[in-house]
Amino acid sequence: MGKMLYSATMSLDGFITGRGGDMSWLTAYLGPNPEVNTVIGEIGALLVGNRTFGGDDPHKGTASEGKPFGGGWDGPQFVLTHHAPSTPVPGVTFVGDLDSGVAAATAAAGDRYVNILGADVAQQCLEAGVLDEIFVCIAPVLLGDGVRLFHRPGGDNVKLERLSLTSAPLATNLWFRVVR
């Protein structure tokens, strides 16, 4: 069975979105990154938070808008929400709870990664003990406000083991395994 991977690009001060969910800041840091290409090639399914699914897109106004990884990936998507739209969305399954979403996404992914998109879903997966790895690209910018990579006030320490540290022209990549 595949692993659950949370991937995101964050600012040096720990934010994955700007104020109000703004993702336009990310546009300047989308560029060649061999490690990101490797990750994308190993994804079998996406588990996406509803806020992320319906949120701002760094590819807004381009042909890549609305496509996972700017069109660099195609496959089954599972969106965690309590309010599924009445009109079906091709390639997207809406699930009402974390357990169902994880089960459906892991079944669809097979021996590949389930890539988690969205800080809240990643937090839920961490708390449920199903998050296996974290891949984060650190962009050289300070946003000052927004959604944090993880927000765990009063939370316990979570031990991580670094799997890799690589550099790309526009980011520094860190890949960790969650130690259980």
Buried (B, 14 or more C-beta within 10 A) or exposed (E): EBBBBBBBBBBEEBBBBBEEBBBEBBBEBBEEBEBBEBBBEBBBBBBBBBBBBEBBBBBEEEEBEEBBBBEEBEBBBBBBBEEBEEEEEEEBBBBEEBEEBBEBBBBBBEEBBBBBBBBBBBBBBBBEEBBBBBBBBBBEBEBEEBBBBBEEEEEEEBEBEEEEEBEBEBBBBBBBBBEE
